């Protein structure tokens, strides 16, 4: 079964990100005015959501714009005296708490955005590395020379076409097997009594029934 590739959302354009900031704050203002009309005393909540959505999906720059717009509109429409940017002493704590929450949300959004960019960059680098390794493996498979790769535990991790022709085992049969067991390598001393070094020994065994190449 084919594995699903991890999906990261594509970044928005500058117009989209800052447009999201303006639209989200405008929507928050409309909801807050409606809440005020019906005597719901939580007008700051829609602005916090607007800043959170903007910082989460658009990044720190638009998040800061949403924060500034929200703070100015909240001060203008919902703190005394109304319809001015002046804040009375009695409303200063409320306004500072509102500003602190918005700043915290913007910071969380910026951190999330940075992590997402790092993941996207790591994914792109991994795809490039996989493509390069695939190309190298394809080139190695074109040669008739015998080439196979082992890890430190002597397990075979790569087996080219030349190895298939010489020894008779296909790559599917060889990969994952221990090389000295598959090829019946002859060591100068028992493997349990000697310090095994990959590449030491003679591998002369071929698959049973395979004719000697001419």
Secondary structure as the mmCIF struct_conf table of DSSP 4:
data_model
#
loop_
_struct_conf.conf_type_id
_struct_conf.id
_struct_conf.beg_label_comp_id
_struct_conf.beg_label_asym_id
_struct_conf.beg_label_seq_id
_struct_conf.end_label_comp_id
_struct_conf.end_label_asym_id
_struct_conf.end_label_seq_id
HELX_LH_PP_P HELX_LH_PP_P1 UNK A 2 UNK A 6
HELX_LH_PP_P HELX_LH_PP_P2 UNK A 9 UNK A 13
HELX_RH_AL_P HELX_RH_AL_P1 UNK A 14 UNK A 37
TURN_TY1_P TURN_TY1_P1 UNK A 38 UNK A 39
BEND BEND1 UNK A 41 UNK A 41
TURN_TY1_P TURN_TY1_P2 UNK A 43 UNK A 43
HELX_RH_AL_P HELX_RH_AL_P2 UNK A 44 UNK A 58
HELX_RH_AL_P HELX_RH_AL_P3 UNK A 60 UNK A 78
BEND BEND2 UNK A 79 UNK A 81
TURN_TY1_P TURN_TY1_P3 UNK A 82 UNK A 83
BEND BEND3 UNK A 84 UNK A 85
HELX_RH_AL_P HELX_RH_AL_P4 UNK A 89 UNK A 142
BEND BEND4 UNK A 143 UNK A 143
BEND BEND5 UNK A 145 UNK A 145
STRN STRN1 UNK A 148 UNK A 150
TURN_TY1_P TURN_TY1_P4 UNK A 152 UNK A 153
STRN STRN2 UNK A 155 UNK A 155
STRN STRN3 UNK A 156 UNK A 159
HELX_RH_AL_P HELX_RH_AL_P5 UNK A 161 UNK A 167
HELX_RH_AL_P HELX_RH_AL_P6 UNK A 171 UNK A 174
TURN_TY1_P TURN_TY1_P5 UNK A 175 UNK A 176
BEND BEND6 UNK A 177 UNK A 177
STRN STRN4 UNK A 178 UNK A 178
HELX_RH_AL_P HELX_RH_AL_P7 UNK A 179 UNK A 182
TURN_TY1_P TURN_TY1_P6 UNK A 183 UNK A 184
HELX_LH_PP_P HELX_LH_PP_P3 UNK A 185 UNK A 185
STRN STRN5 UNK A 186 UNK A 186
HELX_LH_PP_P HELX_LH_PP_P4 UNK A 187 UNK A 187
BEND BEND7 UNK A 188 UNK A 189
TURN_TY1_P TURN_TY1_P7 UNK A 191 UNK A 193
BEND BEND8 UNK A 194 UNK A 194
TURN_TY1_P TURN_TY1_P8 UNK A 198 UNK A 199
BEND BEND9 UNK A 201 UNK A 201
STRN STRN6 UNK A 202 UNK A 202
TURN_TY1_P TURN_TY1_P9 UNK A 208 UNK A 209
HELX_LH_PP_P HELX_LH_PP_P5 UNK A 210 UNK A 213
#
